[in-house]
């Protein structure tokens, strides 16, 4: 049971630039919802050293919104086409103060269950979009004396690297330090019109996802009950999978061995196909997130703030994923990622720009939603945060004991996070249909 104790609109502490700011072609097709994350902190005397945590958060948030002032604005629909623009109007972020009778230990392994969602502010997406804050924050005090900070940041505004940049600089301000890494805010560098005419590619990423054999739509799959799991792989288990992916061939055709990520992602794909008991001729698609910041020529400016992550799509036949060695699935993933060259990405963005209506390409990340892209059975999506600065959000009371996604929107959604102790392990939050989860877990840990 979570009870609300206070609600605050936090505006930038100083005057900031105002007016309309363009959104890039990489922003425009992202979900209109907020990406939910949550941080947990054990009880510490530092909570009362200087000021109550809610006061520290309010003060530091107002200061960091001066540097990251687009996050204090509001989105507006542009007439037709399902496109948006940003009004930098300093309307501010939403900060909630709450209390819970629960203890931190009640959340177990911190799986992103429905109970976790109560720790993150929710938005009413039936409201006009210009009424929705772009940053939602909730400080929850537990009966054990610990706290959580639940956040929702607009998918339209940021990707993972930008979100972690914002949180890291906010925490630095909260500790009384100076922000030393200001964001690069000009999103026009990712507008397709700035690029020369690109060649044509078959952009599989924008094609409909494969359906189960014999099905004409995925409405039935969308309705099936799902559950969440928080899987863990030790460094030794990951190394075993990496060695398995490289067995029988020392490298791919370019002389590169498969990485830890490629091995684990391939293993997850293989386990999902087995657990779902897909027919041997069933086509299956794995979507993975690819950061284009250093793939464009020239690369994007350092600390570019916005969406610069897109998805790459690997396609295969289930029977081949299951029957062939792990290197087969890993190589499919590598090929999909390698395809994301400067030339291809320019074509990708030009395709977005050329669409009269982007609505059909926008996935909504909402449980039970029947609009937009669907990644579930027989497909999978893996977002890797393995190389991002996920941990270390010290707002003045020490490092978090856990950070992770606060919700998983649909069947087939998963993340790969570095282990909290930075010991080479992985944490893998996953959402699958209830009917498939036990089998997936069995296959996932089999022989490793």
Phi, psi and omega per residue, in radians:
X1 nan 2.102 3.126
X2 -1.972 2.237 3.121
X3 -2.009 2.383 -3.106
X4 -1.435 2.274 -3.119
X5 -1.935 -0.367 -3.125
X6 -2.924 2.648 3.120
X7 -2.419 2.259 -3.038
X8 -2.358 2.416 2.925
X9 -1.681 2.081 -3.069
X10 -1.832 2.064 -3.114
X11 -1.845 2.797 3.118
X12 -0.957 2.475 -3.080
X13 -1.226 -0.340 3.126
X14 -2.300 2.898 3.084
X15 -1.136 2.400 -3.127
X16 -2.199 2.836 3.111
X17 -0.987 2.499 3.101
X18 -2.193 2.958 -3.102
X19 2.066 -3.095 -3.083
X20 -1.478 2.310 3.070
X21 -2.020 2.335 -3.136
X22 -1.248 2.673 2.986
X23 -1.840 2.545 -3.087
X24 -1.342 2.931 3.067
X25 -1.174 -0.325 3.079
X26 -1.428 -0.357 3.067
X27 -1.405 -0.621 -2.821
X28 -1.119 -0.509 -3.077
X29 -1.761 0.153 3.118
X30 -1.320 2.882 -3.114
X31 -1.127 2.577 3.126
X32 -1.443 -0.022 -3.116
X33 -1.507 -3.117 -3.130
X34 -1.851 2.391 3.123
X35 -1.341 2.052 -3.051
X36 -1.577 2.195 3.037
X37 -2.319 2.799 -3.121
X38 -2.529 2.472 3.119
X39 -2.101 2.367 3.093
X40 -2.010 2.469 -3.135
X41 -2.316 2.284 3.086
X42 -1.227 2.764 3.089
X43 -1.003 2.466 3.105
X44 -2.687 2.537 3.080
X45 -1.036 -0.341 -3.116
X46 -1.128 -0.332 3.102
X47 -1.025 -0.451 -3.090
X48 -2.024 0.163 -3.088
X49 -1.079 -0.872 -3.023
X50 -1.982 -0.990 -3.103
X51 -2.703 2.776 3.088
X52 -0.983 2.549 -3.114
X53 -0.925 -0.648 -3.120
X54 -1.123 -0.636 3.121
X55 -1.214 -0.674 3.107
X56 -1.115 -0.749 3.139
X57 -1.144 -0.758 -3.138
X58 -1.069 -0.825 -3.089
X59 -1.152 -0.817 -3.095
X60 -1.234 -0.584 3.108
X61 -1.147 -0.704 3.117
X62 -1.107 -0.592 -3.132
X63 -1.314 -0.742 -3.097
X64 -1.245 -0.423 3.093
X65 -1.231 -0.195 3.021
X66 -1.237 -0.769 3.126
X67 -1.304 -0.703 -3.100
X68 -1.830 0.874 -2.984
X69 -1.090 -0.427 3.067
X70 -1.019 -0.504 -3.125
X71 -1.258 -0.208 3.078
X72 -1.603 -0.007 -3.100
X73 -1.588 -2.845 -3.128
X74 -2.444 2.556 3.092
X75 -1.471 2.640 3.069
X76 -2.409 2.460 3.046
X77 -1.278 2.441 2.974
X78 -1.592 2.492 -3.074
X79 -0.943 2.062 3.065
X80 1.251 2.763 3.004
X81 1.475 -0.045 3.132
X82 1.108 0.488 -3.108
X83 -1.862 2.777 -3.069
X84 -2.218 2.773 2.933
X85 -2.336 2.853 -3.090
X86 -1.899 2.245 3.036
X87 -1.764 1.902 3.100
X88 -1.382 1.571 -3.020
X89 -2.133 0.175 3.074
X90 0.978 0.596 3.105
X91 -1.244 -0.353 2.969
X92 1.691 3.030 3.119
X93 -1.809 2.789 3.112
X94 -1.730 2.230 3.088
X95 -2.156 2.155 3.131
X96 -1.943 2.570 3.039
X97 -2.047 2.222 -3.056
X98 -2.438 2.859 3.057
X99 -2.274 2.631 3.141
X100 -2.378 2.500 3.061
X101 -1.319 -0.200 -3.116
X102 -1.271 2.857 2.997
X103 -1.919 2.737 3.124
X104 -0.990 -0.686 -3.097
X105 -1.118 -0.333 3.118
X106 -1.150 -0.307 -3.100
X107 -1.570 0.070 3.001
X108 0.960 -2.089 -3.102
X109 -1.567 0.189 3.089
X110 1.164 0.523 3.008
X111 -1.020 2.476 -3.106
X112 -1.327 1.174 -3.105
X113 -1.417 2.983 3.061
X114 -0.994 -0.546 3.105
X115 -1.108 -0.569 3.128
X116 -1.166 -0.535 -3.077
X117 -1.089 -0.437 3.136
X118 -1.179 -0.243 -3.124
X119 -1.601 -0.010 -3.072
X120 -2.157 2.298 3.138
X121 -1.034 2.468 3.101
X122 -1.864 2.725 3.110
X123 -2.074 2.560 3.087
X124 -1.617 1.765 -3.060
X125 -1.371 0.048 2.983
X126 -1.427 -0.263 3.096
X127 -1.306 2.752 3.017
X128 -0.992 2.442 -3.024
X129 -1.100 -0.459 -3.132
X130 -1.292 -0.074 3.067
X131 -1.682 -0.086 -3.049
X132 -1.651 2.138 3.007
X133 -1.059 2.622 -3.133
X134 -1.503 -0.338 3.091
X135 -2.182 2.195 3.093
X136 -2.103 2.262 -3.103
X137 -2.343 2.430 3.066
X138 -2.336 2.124 3.008
X139 -1.652 2.100 -3.140
X140 -2.044 2.206 3.083
X141 -1.682 2.271 -3.132
X142 -1.706 2.821 -3.102
X143 -1.160 -0.330 3.117
X144 -1.432 -0.122 -3.120
X145 1.751 -0.189 3.095
X146 -1.427 3.059 3.136
X147 -2.425 2.851 2.955
X148 -2.280 2.657 2.996
X149 -2.098 1.924 3.084
X150 -1.714 2.368 -3.084
X151 -2.264 2.546 2.946
X152 -2.313 2.085 3.134
X153 -2.093 2.351 -3.040
X154 -0.940 2.210 3.058
X155 -1.046 -0.580 -3.139
X156 -1.104 -0.545 -3.016
X157 -1.547 -0.612 -3.013
X158 -2.490 2.723 2.907
X159 -1.860 -3.009 -3.103
X160 -1.015 -0.929 -3.140
X161 -0.989 -0.713 -3.135
X162 -1.220 -0.683 3.129
X163 -1.102 -0.776 -3.136
X164 -1.210 -0.547 3.038
X165 -1.081 -0.816 3.129
X166 -1.065 -0.848 -3.104
X167 -1.122 -0.710 3.135
X168 -1.099 -0.728 3.123
X169 -1.265 -0.610 3.066
X170 -1.082 -0.803 3.124
X171 -1.076 -0.654 3.125
X172 -1.092 -0.770 3.087
X173 -1.081 -0.715 -3.131
X174 -1.090 -0.549 3.117
X175 -1.381 -0.045 -3.134
X176 1.565 0.211 3.125
X177 -1.674 3.022 3.114
X178 -1.666 2.437 3.029
X179 -1.225 2.196 -3.052
X180 -1.986 0.067 -3.120
X181 -2.319 1.309 -3.138
X182 -1.134 2.571 -3.120
X183 -1.345 2.693 2.984
X184 -1.609 2.019 -2.897
X185 -1.772 -0.134 -3.056
X186 -1.414 1.787 -3.081
X187 -1.423 -0.093 -3.116
X188 -1.136 -0.324 3.129
X189 -1.180 -0.230 3.099
X190 -1.950 0.418 3.024
X191 -1.535 2.278 -3.068
X192 -1.067 -0.467 -3.101
X193 -1.158 -0.302 3.109
X194 -1.386 -0.201 -3.079
X195 -1.664 2.696 3.027
X196 -1.220 2.831 -3.084
X197 -0.984 2.098 -3.060
X198 -1.518 2.798 3.041
X199 -1.291 2.974 -3.130
X200 -1.656 2.385 3.078
X201 -2.261 2.798 2.966
X202 -1.475 1.752 -3.050
X203 -1.508 1.495 -3.081
X204 -1.093 -0.437 -3.115
X205 -1.037 -0.485 -3.121
X206 -1.705 0.015 3.095
X207 -1.379 2.699 3.066
X208 -1.031 2.570 3.107
X209 -1.256 2.621 3.108
X210 -1.010 2.512 3.047
X211 -1.754 2.752 3.030
X212 -1.055 2.477 3.130
X213 -0.967 2.277 -3.142
X214 1.582 -0.058 3.137
X215 -1.856 2.473 3.107
X216 -1.703 -0.186 3.075
X217 -2.730 3.103 -3.116
X218 -1.941 0.305 -3.073
X219 -1.075 -0.667 3.138
X220 -1.151 -0.716 3.141
X221 -1.163 -0.623 -3.136
X222 -1.070 -0.520 -3.029
X223 -1.500 -0.214 -3.040
X224 -1.252 2.549 -3.082
X225 -1.154 2.397 -3.138
X226 -2.122 2.886 3.080
X227 -2.490 2.899 -3.098
X228 -1.989 2.647 3.054
X229 -2.468 2.654 3.055
X230 -2.082 1.662 -3.087
X231 -1.549 2.634 -3.126
X232 -2.313 2.445 3.065
X233 -2.193 2.220 3.070
X234 -1.298 2.913 3.088
X235 -1.028 -0.698 3.136
X236 -1.121 -0.712 3.118
X237 -1.143 -0.699 3.113
X238 -1.132 -0.757 3.130
X239 -1.089 -0.639 3.112
X240 -1.122 -0.737 3.093
X241 -1.147 -0.683 3.117
X242 -1.111 -0.751 3.115
X243 -1.122 -0.657 3.137
X244 -1.133 -0.712 3.133
X245 -1.119 -0.487 -3.094
X246 -1.727 0.064 3.107
X247 -1.178 2.444 3.040
X248 1.426 -0.270 3.046
X249 -2.666 2.211 -3.019
X250 -1.295 -0.262 -3.073
X251 -2.963 3.057 3.026
X252 -1.433 -3.014 -3.052
X253 -1.137 -0.301 3.111
X254 -1.720 0.157 3.075
X255 1.479 0.273 -3.119
X256 -1.840 2.347 3.047
X257 -1.372 2.691 3.135
X258 -1.265 2.451 -3.062
X259 -1.455 3.005 3.044
X260 -1.014 -0.793 -3.131
X261 -1.088 -0.828 -3.119
X262 -1.083 -0.636 3.130
X263 -1.199 -0.804 -3.117
X264 -1.185 -0.757 3.123
X265 -1.091 -0.730 3.082
X266 -1.094 -0.695 3.101
X267 -1.095 -0.740 3.125
X268 -1.105 -0.726 3.119
X269 -1.083 -0.780 -3.138
X270 -1.088 -0.779 -3.125
X271 -1.144 -0.662 3.131
X272 -1.127 -0.749 3.117
X273 -1.076 -0.719 3.139
X274 -1.199 -0.818 -3.077
X275 -1.121 -0.599 3.140
X276 -1.425 -0.116 3.141
X277 0.928 0.831 -3.120
X278 -1.199 2.537 3.059
X279 -1.066 2.644 -3.030
X280 -1.064 -0.533 -3.118
X281 -1.646 0.159 -3.129
X282 -1.228 2.194 3.038
X283 -1.349 2.421 -3.130
X284 -2.364 2.554 -3.095
X285 -2.193 2.350 3.033
X286 -1.984 2.103 3.069
X287 -1.722 2.301 3.104
X288 -2.219 2.602 -3.119
X289 -1.459 2.371 -3.141
X290 -2.242 2.211 3.103
X291 -1.477 2.134 -3.083
X292 -1.650 0.051 -3.057
X293 -0.929 -0.762 -3.111
X294 -1.843 0.170 3.103
X295 -1.676 -0.362 3.064
X296 -1.385 2.692 3.107
X297 -2.136 1.955 -0.031
X298 -1.283 2.862 3.112
X299 -1.103 2.778 3.060
X300 -1.114 2.673 3.107
X301 -0.989 2.615 3.126
X302 -0.989 2.393 3.111
X303 1.074 0.588 2.998
X304 -0.938 2.297 -3.061
X305 -1.945 1.969 -3.114
X306 2.720 -2.800 3.064
X307 -1.607 2.078 3.041
X308 -2.374 0.431 3.060
X309 -2.027 2.310 3.096
X310 -2.260 3.070 -3.087
X311 -1.849 2.488 2.986
X312 -1.902 2.528 -3.041
X313 -2.059 2.138 3.046
X314 -1.801 2.244 -3.126
X315 -2.010 2.468 3.118
X316 -2.771 3.020 3.041
X317 -1.728 2.289 -3.033
X318 -0.944 -0.766 -3.107
X319 -1.030 -0.597 3.114
X320 -1.318 -0.666 3.080
X321 -1.044 -0.753 -3.072
X322 -1.293 -0.751 -2.984
X323 -1.489 -0.465 -3.077
X324 -1.535 2.838 3.127
X325 -1.037 2.822 -3.092
X326 -0.999 -0.531 -3.120
X327 -1.045 -0.442 -3.141
X328 -1.147 -0.858 3.121
X329 -1.154 -0.731 3.134
X330 -1.077 -0.663 -3.134
X331 -1.231 -0.628 3.067
X332 -1.045 -0.716 3.118
X333 -1.149 -0.785 -3.136
X334 -1.076 -0.751 -3.142
X335 -1.060 -0.717 3.139
X336 -1.129 -0.683 3.139
X337 -1.264 -0.757 -3.120
X338 -1.087 -0.469 -3.141
X339 -1.130 -0.350 -3.072
X340 -1.369 1.123 3.101
X341 -1.475 3.005 3.073
X342 -0.969 -0.802 -3.107
X343 -1.084 -0.788 -3.118
X344 -1.169 -0.733 -3.103
X345 -1.157 -0.614 3.073
X346 -1.122 -0.706 3.086
X347 -1.151 -0.677 3.128
X348 -1.031 -0.857 -3.125
X349 -1.213 -0.614 3.089
X350 -1.134 -0.612 3.083
X351 -1.093 -0.787 3.100
X352 -1.017 -0.802 -3.116
X353 -1.090 -0.546 -3.045
X354 -1.395 -0.215 -3.067
X355 -1.338 2.290 3.106
X356 -1.188 -0.602 -3.132
X357 -2.442 2.054 -3.099
X358 -1.530 -0.096 -3.010
X359 -0.952 -0.685 -3.052
X360 -1.268 -0.233 3.112
X361 -1.681 -0.048 -3.055
X362 -1.603 2.119 3.045
X363 -1.600 2.525 -2.914
X364 -1.774 -0.139 3.068
X365 0.915 0.649 -3.101
X366 -2.198 2.244 -3.133
X367 -1.031 2.259 3.109
X368 1.447 -0.072 -3.115
X369 -1.251 2.368 -3.138
X370 -1.807 0.159 3.129
X371 -1.775 2.641 2.998
X372 1.355 -3.052 -3.079
X373 -1.110 2.620 -3.142
X374 -2.281 2.236 -3.047
X375 -1.788 0.031 -2.989
X376 -1.262 -2.937 -3.079
X377 -0.736 2.134 0.229
X378 -1.721 0.431 -3.008
X379 -1.958 3.036 -3.063
X380 -2.606 2.594 3.011
X381 -2.260 2.298 3.120
X382 -2.153 2.102 3.039
X383 -1.876 2.086 -3.104
X384 -1.673 2.174 2.968
X385 -1.890 0.283 -2.986
X386 -1.072 -0.474 -3.099
X387 -1.903 0.147 -3.113
X388 -1.650 2.761 3.126
X389 -1.362 1.202 -3.020
X390 -1.177 -0.660 -3.006
X391 -1.855 2.914 3.078
X392 1.763 0.356 3.113
X393 -1.390 1.367 -3.126
X394 -1.664 1.848 -3.140
X395 -1.555 0.235 3.134
X396 2.052 -0.067 3.140
X397 -2.208 0.441 3.039
X398 1.706 2.958 -3.102
X399 -1.219 2.541 3.093
X400 -1.105 2.648 3.054
X401 -1.566 -0.284 3.066
X402 -2.724 2.475 2.948
X403 -2.424 2.367 3.108
X404 -2.990 3.102 3.086
X405 -1.115 2.494 -3.123
X406 -1.581 -0.204 3.127
X407 -2.817 2.688 3.093
X408 -2.161 2.001 -2.888
X409 -1.226 -0.397 -2.964
X410 -2.874 2.829 3.048
X411 -0.938 2.314 3.086
X412 1.637 -0.069 -3.131
X413 -1.491 2.388 3.121
X414 -2.676 2.819 3.074
X415 -2.258 2.754 2.911
X416 -2.141 2.037 -3.137
X417 -1.993 2.634 2.999
X418 -1.204 2.619 3.065
X419 -1.040 2.555 -3.036
X420 -1.050 -0.581 -3.108
X421 -1.511 0.091 3.117
X422 0.913 0.803 -3.094
X423 -1.825 0.270 -3.140
X424 1.562 0.036 3.128
X425 -1.532 2.960 3.070
X426 -2.145 2.568 2.942
X427 -2.018 2.316 -3.021
X428 -2.233 1.645 2.981
X429 -1.233 2.415 -3.036
X430 -2.550 2.476 3.017
X431 -2.128 2.189 3.125
X432 -2.438 2.873 3.013
X433 -1.053 2.494 -3.138
X434 -0.943 -0.683 -3.096
X435 -1.113 -0.305 -3.047
X436 -1.960 -0.222 -2.962
X437 -1.158 -0.789 -3.102
X438 -1.086 -0.733 3.138
X439 -1.152 -0.711 3.115
X440 -1.042 -0.825 -3.122
X441 -1.047 -0.727 3.121
X442 -1.058 -0.862 -3.119
X443 -1.190 -0.565 -3.082
X444 -1.080 -0.693 -3.071
X445 -1.737 -0.013 -3.117
X446 -1.147 2.214 3.037
X447 1.144 0.358 3.008
X448 -2.217 nan nan
